């Protein structure tokens, strides 16, 4: 069944799949499409996340037809650069993802970005999803805390 083609049947729907968090701060470099590594899971119903070897990835596995993803990141000590974040699938930013901009409002503010996807049909059991920086600007670093979650539609 394609979630894009129509709504799920009355006897089923999206359920929470996984939520990972970043409890410790850490800088990411000045690069385009750098994934955010996560520290721990809040919940995980089917092994969608592992702390190694790729702590930035949520995977879908088998038995699912579609996913929604979302993330919130907070930035500390941000200078004047506008940042963009997105959700990538298998290393590529998808048109399913809103690309979100943020910039500091004033002294002492800690701006946040919220990014999410629309429903995405599951392609393969090896598909993976990441929150990435999406800017080619080489003048920024950020310190992030936040979360990344996935809702899944079982087959």
N, C-alpha and C positions, 0 to 999 in steps of 0.2 A: 504494500500500500504506500502511496506517496502522500505525505502530509501536504505537499505543495498542491496536489491535485484535489484535495478535499479535506474536510475535517475528520478526525479520528472517530471511530464508531462510538456509540453511547456507552458501551461496556469497557472502554479503555481510554487512555489519555496519557499525557505527559506526567512523569513522576520524577521526584528529585533523584539525581544520580550520584553526584559528587560535589563537594565544596572543599577547596583547598585554600589555605590562608598563608599570608606572609606576616609572621609575628615579629621578625627581626628586621631591622633596617639594613640596607646594603645598596651600594651604588652600582648602577649599570653604566657602561661606557657610552661614548658618543657615536653611536652607530644606528643605522637604519635596520629595522626588523630584528632587533635584539630581543629574544624572549625573556620574560620575567620568570625566574626560578621561584618555586613555592616551598615553604618550610614544612608544612604539616597539613593533614586533612582534618576537616571538621566532621565530615561523614563521607562514606564511599560505599555504595550499595553493591558494586560488582567489580572491584579492582580497576577502576578507571584511572587511578593515579598511583605512582610509586615514587619514593624519594630518590631512587637512583635506577638507571643511569641518567634519566631525563626528567629532573624535577619540575621542568617548565610545562610538561605535556599532560593533557587529559586525553585518554584514548577511549574509543567507543566499544570495541569488542564485538562479539556476535550477539544476535538476538534483539537488535534494535533497528527501528525504521528511520527515526529522525531525532535531532537534538536541537535544543536552544542553549546558547552559552551567554554568560554575562560576567562582568568583572568591575570592581571598583578599586582604584589605586589612589593613594594619597601621596603628595609630594612635599618634601620638607626642604627648606633652604633653596628654593627655586629662584633663580635670578629673573631676568626679563624675557627669557625665551619662551615662545609658545610651544607646547608639546602636543604630540598626536599619539594616540594609542589605537590599536585595532586588534581583532582576533584573526589569527591565521589558521588555515587548514593545511596540513602537510607542508608547512613552511611557506605558504603563499597567502597573502591577504586576499580574502574573498569578497565578492560583491554582497555577500550575506551580512557582512559586518559593518556597523556604523563606525566611521573613523571619527574619533572625538578629539577636539582641541581643548586645551586649557592653558591659561596663563595666570600669573599672580595678579591679584586684585590690589593689594596694598601691603605695606610692611607688616610682617608677622603672620600673614595669611598662609594657610596650608591648603592649596587648591587640590581638588580631586578630579579624576576622570571616571566616568561611567561608560562602559561600552558593552554592547550586546549584539546578538545575531537574531535574525529571523529564523524560522524553522529551516533546518538543513536536512535534506535527505541523506541518509548514511550511504556512503559509497562502498567502503570495504572495511573489514574488521581491523585493518591496520591504520585507519584514519586517526590522526591526532590533531589536537586543537591547542593553541598557545595564545597568550596575550603578548603582544609585541609593541615595541616603540615603532612609530611610523613617521620618522622625520630624518631628513638628510642633513639637518643642521648639526654641525660639529662643535657647537659651543656650549652644550649642556650636559650635565649629569643630574641624576635625581636619586633620591633616597625614597624607597617605596615601602609602604605597608598596605595591605588590602586583602582581597579575596577573588577567587575565580570559581565559577560554579557551572554545572551542566544539568539541564533537565533532559530526560530521555523518554522516548516513546517505544515501549517494548513491542516486538513483532507479534 
